[in-house]
Amino acid sequence: MILETATLRVVFLSGLFVLTLGGKHSLHYLYTIQSRNSTDRMYEFSAVTLLDDRQIDSYSSTDGVRTPKQDWLKEMKESEWTAGADKLKYDGQYLNNILDIQMKTFRHDESDHHTLQWRIGCEVETDSGGSLSVLNCINEYGYDGQNLISYNWTSKRWSASVSQAKVLEEEWNAGPVDRRCEDCVEWLKNYLRYNTSDTKLTKPEVHAFAKKSTTNSGKLTLTCLATGFYPKDVRLDVRKFQTSLPEHLLTSSGVRPNGDGTYQLRKSVEIQEDEKADYDCYVNHVTLEKPIIIQWDKMCFDCQSSGSGAVGPVIGGVVGLLLIIGLIIFVLIKKGIIANPCSGNATPALQAPPNGNGPVMTNGAANGHAEEVSLVPNGNGHIHENGTPATA
């Protein structure tokens, strides 16, 4: 798919339109039509509209209903809502004809299952002065999962990706200039005018952390994560000694939506496990008065729980525990609390007395049976056996 930068610049008239937010915005229509379940060569069609990568509506030819996915869409004028629904319905009929043509061109039977996808979109940037610049315009088709044909907004020319689309390329290049980019920009402006309650500026949260690399032994994956920010345009640099690393050394997730309507972006770099350099995460966003800089603390998230790095601490802990247990046993033997297993003499065990007069010592009898001996203290603190006074 081809994304091209456009030079078109649109200036708003004062009082007619005011953007609630500066920065970058986008509008994309994603269409899909399939040859299955067709009646009189009318195929199953569906559409989704994305504003700043958030779904705002859906449409299906099954019921012909446009369904809003954002509350603020319900505030649109009825005429504007109907016009948007009519656009989706018309685009479905147009795409139905294109699928018919492509199936014949590829010599595919109608009974087979074939899919045509169409993506139209525009990306703009606004400033505080009330002007808007169109950065990208997208108009591209795919057939059965492969690129078919796309429009280059800079050259104003169509380019076929496969030989079967050459007929379309020649026909469309000979026709009038495609105006769908301008149409997309007008709809984008209109949606942004209504989308005021759902476009709250949100500052990013920034985190720096490292984990053991899953691909390179002896290395760490250092990651900078910015999350929870809106709008989606953000700058995130991974820096070494306060110098930004080049993008070709980084792995980026790309800006992705969170479930709450905000966005996240993470970038990672492979570094040595014993890295001594200072790394930090540098983030700038329209919500910030100054960039956020988070220093990496040189800690590894999972190094102690994986690989050979955990063997030393585990062995040390076991040896230390054994030494403590041995010391406790030695002290108990010295105090006579437990018997010395090497002396051959067993310390008598204490049992609860049957008569409640004190502890009972069990001695070994000559016949091998235990003999219970009551220990009763006398007045001078000596012990009598079975109540007999002890001799001096």
C-alpha positions as CSV (number, residue, x, y, z in Angstrom):
1,M,0.0,0.0,0.0
2,I,1.3,3.5,-0.9
3,L,1.1,6.5,1.4
4,E,2.1,9.8,-0.2
5,T,2.7,13.2,1.3
6,A,0.5,15.9,-0.1
7,T,1.2,19.6,-0.4
8,L,-2.4,20.8,-0.3
9,R,-3.0,23.4,2.3
10,V,-6.5,24.5,3.5
11,V,-7.2,27.7,5.4
12,F,-10.4,27.9,7.5
13,L,-12.6,30.9,7.4
14,S,-12.9,32.6,10.8
15,G,-16.2,31.8,12.6
16,L,-17.1,28.9,10.3
17,F,-14.8,26.2,11.8
18,V,-12.6,26.0,14.8
19,L,-10.6,22.9,15.7
20,T,-10.8,22.0,19.3
21,L,-7.3,20.5,19.2
22,G,-4.1,21.2,17.4
23,G,-1.7,18.5,16.2
24,K,-2.4,15.7,13.8
25,H,-5.7,14.0,13.0
26,S,-6.8,11.3,10.6
27,L,-9.9,9.9,9.0
28,H,-10.0,6.5,7.4
29,Y,-12.8,4.5,5.7
30,L,-12.2,0.7,5.6
31,Y,-14.5,-1.1,3.1
32,T,-14.8,-4.9,2.6
33,I,-17.0,-6.6,0.0
34,Q,-17.2,-10.4,-0.4
35,S,-18.7,-12.5,-3.3
36,R,-20.4,-15.0,-0.9
37,N,-24.1,-14.9,-0.2
38,S,-24.8,-12.8,-3.4
39,T,-28.2,-12.2,-4.8
40,D,-28.4,-11.0,-8.4
41,R,-24.6,-10.2,-8.2
42,M,-25.2,-7.9,-5.2
43,Y,-22.4,-8.8,-2.8
44,E,-22.1,-8.6,1.0
45,F,-20.6,-5.2,1.9
46,S,-19.4,-3.7,5.3
47,A,-17.7,-0.5,6.2
48,V,-16.0,1.0,9.3
49,T,-15.0,4.6,9.8
50,L,-12.0,5.5,12.0
51,L,-11.4,9.0,13.4
52,D,-7.9,9.3,14.9
53,D,-7.8,5.5,14.8
54,R,-11.0,5.2,16.9
55,Q,-14.0,3.5,15.3
56,I,-16.9,6.0,15.1
57,D,-19.4,4.0,13.1
58,S,-20.1,0.8,11.2
59,Y,-22.3,0.0,8.2
60,S,-23.5,-3.3,6.7
61,S,-25.4,-4.0,3.5
62,T,-27.3,-6.8,5.3
63,D,-29.6,-4.3,7.1
64,G,-28.5,-1.1,5.4
65,V,-28.1,0.6,8.8
66,R,-25.3,3.0,9.8
67,T,-24.5,2.4,13.5
68,P,-22.8,5.1,15.6
69,K,-20.0,3.9,17.9
70,Q,-19.4,7.3,19.7
71,D,-21.9,9.3,21.7
72,W,-21.0,12.6,20.1
73,L,-22.1,11.3,16.7
74,K,-25.7,11.4,17.9
75,E,-25.4,15.2,18.2
76,M,-24.9,15.6,14.4
77,K,-27.6,17.3,12.4
78,E,-30.0,14.7,10.9
79,S,-29.1,15.9,7.4
80,E,-25.4,15.4,8.1
81,W,-25.9,12.0,9.6
82,T,-28.1,10.9,6.6
83,A,-25.5,12.3,4.1
84,G,-22.8,10.2,5.8
85,A,-25.0,7.1,5.6
86,D,-25.8,7.7,2.0
87,K,-22.0,8.0,1.3
88,L,-21.3,4.6,2.8
89,K,-24.2,3.1,0.8
90,Y,-23.0,4.6,-2.5
91,D,-19.4,3.5,-1.9
92,G,-20.7,0.0,-1.3
93,Q,-22.5,0.0,-4.7
94,Y,-19.4,1.4,-6.4
95,L,-17.2,-1.3,-4.8
96,N,-19.7,-4.0,-5.9
97,N,-19.0,-3.0,-9.5
98,I,-15.3,-3.1,-9.0
99,L,-15.5,-6.6,-7.5
100,D,-17.5,-7.8,-10.5
101,I,-14.9,-6.4,-12.9
102,Q,-12.0,-8.0,-11.0
103,M,-13.6,-11.4,-10.8
104,K,-14.0,-11.3,-14.6
105,T,-10.5,-10.1,-15.1
106,F,-9.0,-12.8,-12.9
107,R,-11.5,-15.3,-14.5
108,H,-12.8,-16.2,-11.1
109,D,-16.2,-17.9,-10.8
110,E,-19.0,-16.1,-8.9
111,S,-19.6,-19.2,-6.8
112,D,-16.1,-18.9,-5.4
113,H,-15.4,-16.8,-2.3
114,H,-13.4,-13.6,-3.2
115,T,-12.8,-10.4,-1.3
116,L,-12.2,-6.9,-2.4
117,Q,-10.9,-4.3,0.2
118,W,-10.8,-0.6,-0.2
119,R,-9.1,2.0,2.1
120,I,-9.6,5.7,1.8
121,G,-8.1,8.1,4.2
122,C,-6.5,11.5,4.9
123,E,-4.1,12.7,7.6
124,V,-3.9,16.4,8.5
125,E,-2.1,18.7,10.8
126,T,-3.5,21.8,12.4
127,D,-1.9,24.8,14.1
128,S,-3.1,27.4,16.6
129,G,-3.6,29.9,13.7
130,G,-6.6,28.0,12.4
131,S,-5.0,26.5,9.3
132,L,-4.7,22.9,8.2
133,S,-2.1,21.0,6.2
134,V,-2.9,17.7,4.4
135,L,0.0,15.4,5.1
136,N,-1.3,12.1,3.5
137,C,-4.1,11.0,1.3
138,I,-4.7,7.3,0.8
139,N,-6.8,5.6,-1.8
140,E,-5.9,1.9,-2.4
141,Y,-7.5,-1.5,-3.2
142,G,-6.6,-5.1,-2.4
143,Y,-8.0,-8.2,-3.9
144,D,-8.0,-11.6,-2.1
145,G,-5.3,-10.3,0.3
146,Q,-3.0,-8.8,-2.3
147,N,-2.4,-5.2,-3.3
148,L,-4.3,-4.4,-6.4
149,I,-4.0,-0.7,-7.3
150,S,-3.3,2.6,-5.5
151,Y,-3.4,6.3,-6.1
152,N,-0.3,8.5,-5.7
153,W,-1.5,11.8,-4.5
154,T,1.7,13.7,-5.3
155,S,1.8,12.6,-9.0
156,K,-2.0,12.3,-9.3
157,R,-1.6,9.0,-11.0
158,W,-2.9,5.4,-10.4
159,S,-0.4,2.5,-10.2
160,A,-1.3,-1.1,-10.6
161,S,0.3,-3.7,-8.4
162,V,-0.6,-6.7,-10.5
163,S,-1.0,-7.1,-14.3
164,Q,-4.7,-7.8,-13.9
165,A,-5.2,-4.3,-12.7
166,K,-3.5,-2.6,-15.7
167,V,-6.9,-2.1,-17.4
168,L,-8.1,-0.1,-14.3
169,E,-4.9,1.8,-14.2
170,E,-5.2,3.0,-17.8
171,E,-8.9,3.8,-17.5
172,W,-8.6,5.7,-14.3
173,N,-5.5,7.7,-15.3
174,A,-7.4,8.7,-18.5
175,G,-10.3,9.9,-16.5
176,P,-10.8,13.0,-14.2
177,V,-8.5,13.6,-11.3
178,D,-9.5,11.7,-8.1
179,R,-11.3,14.1,-5.7
180,R,-11.7,11.7,-2.8
181,C,-8.9,13.3,-0.7
182,E,-10.7,16.6,-0.7
183,D,-14.0,14.9,0.2
184,C,-12.2,13.1,3.1
185,V,-10.8,16.3,4.5
186,E,-14.2,17.9,4.5
187,W,-15.7,15.0,6.5
188,L,-12.7,15.1,8.8
189,K,-13.3,18.8,9.5
190,N,-16.9,18.1,10.2
191,Y,-16.3,15.2,12.6
192,L,-13.7,17.2,14.6
193,R,-16.2,20.0,15.0
194,Y,-18.6,17.6,16.8
195,N,-16.0,15.6,18.6
196,T,-15.4,17.9,21.5
197,S,-16.4,15.9,24.6
198,D,-14.3,12.9,23.7
199,T,-11.0,14.7,22.8
200,K,-9.6,15.5,26.2
201,L,-5.9,16.2,26.3
202,T,-4.1,13.5,28.3
203,K,-0.5,13.6,29.4
204,P,1.7,10.5,28.8
205,E,3.0,8.2,31.5
206,V,6.6,7.1,30.8
207,H,8.4,4.0,32.0
208,A,11.9,2.6,31.4
209,F,12.7,-1.0,32.1
210,A,14.9,-3.9,31.0
211,K,14.4,-7.7,30.6
212,K,16.6,-10.5,29.5
213,S,16.7,-10.7,25.7
214,T,14.7,-13.6,24.3
215,T,17.0,-13.8,21.2
216,N,20.5,-12.9,22.3
217,S,22.2,-14.6,25.3
218,G,24.1,-12.1,27.5
219,K,22.0,-9.2,26.4
220,L,19.1,-7.2,27.7
221,T,16.1,-5.6,26.0
222,L,15.8,-2.0,27.2
223,T,12.3,-0.6,26.6
224,C,10.9,2.9,26.8
225,L,7.1,3.0,27.1
226,A,4.8,6.0,26.8
227,T,1.2,5.3,27.5
228,G,-2.1,7.0,28.3
229,F,-1.6,10.0,26.0
230,Y,-4.0,11.9,23.7
231,P,-3.9,13.0,21.0
232,K,-1.8,10.3,19.3
233,D,1.1,12.4,17.9
234,V,4.1,11.9,20.3
235,R,7.9,11.9,20.2
236,L,9.7,9.1,22.0
237,D,13.5,8.7,21.9
238,V,15.7,6.1,23.6
239,R,18.9,8.0,24.6
240,K,22.4,6.9,25.5
241,F,24.3,9.5,27.4
242,Q,21.5,12.0,26.5
243,T,22.1,11.3,22.7
244,S,19.1,9.8,20.8
245,L,19.7,6.4,19.3
246,P,19.0,6.2,15.5
247,E,15.7,4.6,14.7
248,H,17.3,1.7,12.7
249,L,18.7,0.4,16.0
250,L,15.3,0.4,17.7
251,T,12.3,-1.9,17.6
252,S,9.1,0.1,17.7
253,S,5.5,-1.0,18.3
254,G,4.1,2.0,16.5
255,V,1.4,4.1,18.1
256,R,-1.4,1.8,19.3
257,P,-4.8,2.6,20.9
258,N,-5.5,1.7,24.5
259,G,-8.9,0.5,25.6
260,D,-9.8,3.9,27.1
261,G,-9.3,5.9,23.9
262,T,-5.7,7.0,24.7
263,Y,-2.6,5.7,23.0
264,Q,0.7,4.0,23.8
265,L,4.1,3.7,22.1
266,R,7.1,1.6,23.0
267,K,10.6,1.4,21.6
268,S,13.3,-1.1,22.5
269,V,17.0,-1.6,22.0
270,E,19.3,-4.6,22.7
271,I,22.2,-3.8,25.1
272,Q,24.8,-5.8,26.9
273,E,23.8,-7.4,30.2
274,D,26.7,-5.7,32.0
275,E,26.0,-2.3,30.3
276,K,27.5,0.6,32.1
277,A,26.2,3.4,30.0
278,D,23.5,5.8,31.1
279,Y,20.2,5.3,29.2
280,D,17.0,7.3,29.5
281,C,13.6,7.8,27.8
282,Y,12.8,11.2,26.3
283,V,9.1,12.0,25.6
284,N,7.5,15.1,24.2
285,H,3.8,15.7,23.7
286,V,1.4,18.6,23.0
287,T,0.2,18.3,26.7
288,L,3.6,18.8,28.2
289,E,5.2,22.2,29.1
290,K,8.6,20.4,28.9
291,P,9.7,16.9,27.8
292,I,9.6,14.0,30.3
293,I,12.9,12.3,30.8
294,I,13.0,9.0,32.7
295,Q,16.4,7.5,33.6
296,W,16.9,3.7,33.4
297,D,17.8,2.5,36.9
298,K,20.1,-0.2,35.5
299,M,17.8,-2.9,37.0
300,C,16.8,-6.0,35.1
301,F,13.2,-7.1,35.5
302,D,13.7,-10.8,35.3
303,C,17.4,-11.5,35.4
304,Q,17.2,-13.2,38.9
305,S,14.6,-15.6,37.8
306,S,16.1,-17.0,34.6
307,G,19.1,-18.8,33.3
308,S,22.4,-19.3,35.2
309,G,22.1,-15.9,36.9
310,A,19.9,-17.5,39.6
311,V,22.2,-20.5,40.5
312,G,24.6,-18.6,42.6
313,P,22.0,-16.9,44.8
314,V,20.1,-20.1,45.3
315,I,23.2,-22.1,46.3
316,G,24.3,-19.4,48.7
317,G,20.8,-19.3,50.3
318,V,20.8,-23.0,50.8
319,V,24.3,-23.1,52.4
320,G,23.4,-20.2,54.7
321,L,20.2,-22.0,55.8
322,L,22.1,-25.2,56.6
323,L,24.7,-23.3,58.7
324,I,21.9,-21.6,60.7
325,I,20.2,-25.0,61.4
326,G,23.5,-26.6,62.4
327,L,24.2,-23.7,64.8
328,I,20.8,-24.1,66.4
329,I,21.3,-27.8,66.9
330,F,24.7,-27.3,68.4
331,V,23.4,-24.8,71.0
332,L,20.5,-27.1,71.9
333,I,22.9,-30.0,72.5
334,K,25.2,-27.9,74.6
335,K,22.3,-26.9,76.9
336,G,21.1,-30.5,77.2
337,I,17.8,-29.7,75.6
338,I,18.3,-32.5,73.0
339,A,20.5,-35.5,73.1
340,N,23.9,-35.7,71.4
341,P,23.4,-38.4,68.8
342,C,27.1,-39.3,69.1
343,S,27.1,-40.0,72.9
344,G,24.9,-43.0,72.9
345,N,22.8,-41.8,75.9
346,A,19.3,-40.7,75.4
347,T,17.7,-37.9,77.3
348,P,14.5,-39.1,79.0
349,A,11.3,-37.8,77.4
350,L,8.8,-35.8,79.5
351,Q,5.2,-36.8,79.6
352,A,2.2,-35.3,81.2
353,P,1.5,-36.8,84.7
354,P,-1.6,-38.9,85.0
355,N,-2.3,-37.5,88.5
356,G,-1.6,-33.8,87.7
357,N,1.2,-33.6,90.3
358,G,3.9,-32.6,87.8
359,P,5.8,-34.0,84.9
360,V,6.5,-37.7,84.6
361,M,9.9,-39.1,83.6
362,T,9.9,-42.4,81.8
363,N,12.8,-44.7,82.6
364,G,13.7,-47.9,80.9
365,A,12.7,-50.9,83.1
366,A,14.6,-54.2,83.2
367,N,11.8,-56.0,81.5
368,G,11.9,-53.6,78.6
369,H,8.7,-51.8,79.6
370,A,8.5,-48.2,80.5
371,E,8.2,-47.3,84.2
372,E,6.5,-44.1,85.1
373,V,8.2,-42.2,88.0
374,S,6.5,-39.1,89.5
375,L,8.7,-36.2,90.3
376,V,7.3,-34.2,93.3
377,P,9.2,-31.2,94.7
378,N,9.8,-31.1,98.5
379,G,9.9,-28.0,100.6
380,N,13.6,-27.4,100.1
381,G,13.4,-27.6,96.3
382,H,14.8,-31.1,95.9
383,I,13.0,-33.8,93.9
384,H,11.4,-36.9,95.5
385,E,10.6,-40.0,93.5
386,N,7.0,-41.3,94.1
387,G,6.8,-39.0,97.1
388,T,9.9,-40.4,98.9
389,P,12.2,-37.6,100.3
390,A,15.5,-37.3,98.7
391,T,18.5,-38.1,100.9
392,A,21.3,-35.6,101.4
